[in-house]
Amino acid sequence: MIWMTLAGAGLSTLGLILSYLVGLAPLPLLTLATGLAVLLTVASVSAFRATAVKRDFSDPLFGQRLAWELDRCRRHERCFSLVLLPIRHAGQTQETLRTLRGSLRSIDSLDIGPRGVMALLPETDHSAAQVVARRAAGLLPVEVDGSLLRVAGFPEDGVTIGALMEVLSSGSPRPHEARS
């Protein structure tokens, strides 16, 4: 939705500028300033939302693994999923990670941040990742609110890291035509 608004604001501003350049309409400075302000505001909000979850997981190896997996899946037309398990009690971090590592495959990656645990599941589609998320939440020694489990799948929910992170932060995928 934000991308559609951004595109609309950009096209409106571009239309105003083109009308002015070809002499079809006077370009009031206030109209141009308003269009540009809307464009910049929408772009800023979108960029913030797309990186909100990404900044919480600062392990550089996890970030590199995620970028590598995205590139691999694009090249070979494969899928992967990201799962965000919100954990209410962060004090049991090591026990939580040990439990999850024991229940996942060796190719899966884990990272932990203030919002919870993120799992990268290569070769796992969205529906299979939901099953894994529910199973993992049941195994954890800490309380997990099942309604807050988040799953984002490549390419169903997005084809960039930013788009996938936006799905994890909002909890709902963007419309198909707005994914990037």
C-alpha positions as CSV (number, residue, x, y, z in Angstrom):
1,M,0.0,0.0,0.0
2,I,2.8,2.4,0.8
3,W,4.5,1.6,-2.5
4,M,1.3,2.4,-4.4
5,T,1.0,5.7,-2.5
6,L,4.6,6.5,-3.2
7,A,4.2,5.7,-6.9
8,G,1.0,7.9,-7.0
9,A,2.7,10.8,-5.3
10,G,5.7,10.5,-7.6
11,L,3.6,10.4,-10.7
12,S,1.5,13.4,-9.5
13,T,4.7,15.4,-8.9
14,L,6.1,14.3,-12.3
15,G,2.9,15.3,-14.0
16,L,2.9,18.7,-12.5
17,I,6.5,19.3,-13.5
18,L,5.9,18.1,-17.1
19,S,2.7,20.3,-17.4
20,Y,4.8,23.3,-16.4
21,L,7.7,22.5,-18.7
22,V,5.5,22.2,-21.8
23,G,3.5,25.3,-20.8
24,L,0.1,23.7,-20.3
25,A,-0.4,24.9,-16.8
26,P,1.2,27.3,-14.4
27,L,3.0,25.5,-11.6
28,P,2.2,27.0,-8.2
29,L,5.2,26.6,-5.9
30,L,2.9,25.5,-3.1
31,T,1.6,22.6,-5.2
32,L,5.0,21.4,-6.1
33,A,6.2,21.7,-2.5
34,T,3.2,19.8,-1.3
35,G,3.7,17.0,-3.8
36,L,7.4,16.7,-3.0
37,A,6.7,16.7,0.8
38,V,4.2,13.9,0.4
39,L,6.7,11.9,-1.8
40,L,9.5,12.3,0.8
41,T,7.2,11.5,3.7
42,V,5.9,8.3,2.1
43,A,9.4,7.2,1.1
44,S,10.8,7.8,4.7
45,V,7.9,5.9,6.3
46,S,8.4,3.0,3.9
47,A,12.1,2.8,4.4
48,F,11.7,2.9,8.2
49,R,9.1,0.1,8.2
50,A,11.2,-2.0,5.9
51,T,14.3,-1.8,8.1
52,A,12.6,-1.9,11.5
53,V,12.9,-5.6,12.0
54,K,16.2,-5.8,10.1
55,R,17.9,-3.5,12.5
56,D,16.9,-5.6,15.5
57,F,18.9,-8.6,14.2
58,S,22.5,-7.3,14.1
59,D,24.4,-10.5,13.7
60,P,26.5,-9.9,10.6
61,L,26.8,-13.6,9.8
62,F,23.0,-14.0,9.8
63,G,22.7,-10.9,7.5
64,Q,25.2,-12.3,5.1
65,R,23.6,-15.7,5.1
66,L,20.2,-14.1,4.4
67,A,21.6,-12.1,1.5
68,W,23.4,-15.2,0.1
69,E,20.2,-17.2,0.4
70,L,18.2,-14.5,-1.4
71,D,20.7,-14.4,-4.2
72,R,20.8,-18.2,-4.5
73,C,17.0,-18.5,-4.6
74,R,16.7,-15.8,-7.3
75,R,19.3,-17.5,-9.5
76,H,17.8,-21.0,-9.1
77,E,14.1,-20.0,-8.7
78,R,13.9,-21.7,-5.3
79,C,12.1,-20.6,-2.1
80,F,13.0,-19.9,1.5
81,S,11.2,-18.5,4.5
82,L,11.9,-16.3,7.4
83,V,10.1,-17.0,10.7
84,L,9.9,-14.5,13.6
85,L,9.1,-16.0,17.0
86,P,8.3,-13.3,19.5
87,I,9.6,-14.2,22.9
88,R,8.3,-12.4,26.0
89,H,11.1,-13.4,28.4
90,A,14.5,-12.7,26.8
91,G,16.4,-13.9,29.9
92,Q,16.4,-17.5,28.7
93,T,18.2,-16.8,25.4
94,Q,20.8,-19.5,25.4
95,E,18.3,-22.2,26.4
96,T,15.9,-21.0,23.7
97,L,18.6,-21.1,21.0
98,R,19.8,-24.6,22.1
99,T,16.2,-25.9,21.9
100,L,15.6,-24.4,18.5
101,R,18.9,-25.6,17.0
102,G,18.1,-29.1,18.1
103,S,14.7,-29.0,16.4
104,L,15.8,-27.4,13.1
105,R,17.8,-28.7,10.2
106,S,21.5,-28.1,9.9
107,I,21.0,-25.8,6.9
108,D,18.7,-23.5,8.9
109,S,20.1,-20.3,10.5
110,L,19.0,-18.6,13.7
111,D,19.5,-15.1,15.2
112,I,18.1,-13.5,18.3
113,G,17.1,-9.9,18.9
114,P,14.9,-7.8,21.1
115,R,11.8,-8.8,19.1
116,G,12.5,-12.5,19.4
117,V,14.1,-15.3,17.4
118,M,14.4,-15.2,13.6
119,A,14.9,-18.4,11.7
120,L,16.1,-18.6,8.1
121,L,14.7,-21.7,6.5
122,P,16.1,-22.5,3.1
123,E,14.1,-24.6,0.6
124,T,11.0,-24.1,2.8
125,D,7.8,-22.6,1.4
126,H,5.4,-20.3,3.3
127,S,3.0,-23.1,4.4
128,A,5.8,-25.4,5.6
129,A,7.4,-22.5,7.5
130,Q,4.1,-21.9,9.3
131,V,4.1,-25.6,10.5
132,V,7.8,-25.2,11.6
133,A,7.0,-22.0,13.4
134,R,4.1,-23.5,15.4
135,R,6.1,-26.7,16.2
136,A,9.1,-24.6,17.3
137,A,6.9,-22.3,19.5
138,G,5.5,-25.4,21.2
139,L,9.0,-26.7,22.0
140,L,10.3,-23.5,23.5
141,P,10.9,-23.2,27.3
142,V,9.5,-19.7,27.2
143,E,6.0,-18.4,26.5
144,V,5.3,-17.5,22.9
145,D,2.1,-15.8,21.8
146,G,1.1,-17.9,18.8
147,S,-1.0,-15.1,17.3
148,L,2.2,-13.0,17.0
149,L,4.2,-15.6,15.0
150,R,5.3,-14.1,11.7
151,V,6.3,-15.9,8.6
152,A,7.6,-14.3,5.3
153,G,8.3,-16.5,2.3
154,F,10.4,-15.8,-0.8
155,P,9.0,-15.2,-3.4
156,E,5.4,-15.3,-2.2
157,D,5.6,-12.4,0.2
158,G,8.4,-10.4,-1.4
159,V,11.5,-10.7,-3.5
160,T,13.8,-8.3,-1.5
161,I,15.1,-8.4,2.1
162,G,13.3,-5.2,2.7
163,A,9.9,-6.5,1.5
164,L,10.3,-9.7,3.6
165,M,11.2,-7.7,6.6
166,E,8.2,-5.4,6.1
167,V,6.0,-8.5,6.1
168,L,7.6,-9.7,9.3
169,S,7.1,-6.3,11.0
170,S,3.5,-5.8,9.8
171,G,2.4,-9.3,10.0
172,S,0.6,-9.3,6.6
173,P,1.9,-9.6,3.1
174,R,1.6,-6.7,0.6
175,P,-0.6,-7.1,-2.4
176,H,1.0,-9.1,-5.2
177,E,1.5,-6.2,-7.6
178,A,3.2,-4.1,-4.9
179,R,5.9,-6.6,-3.9
180,S,9.5,-5.7,-4.8
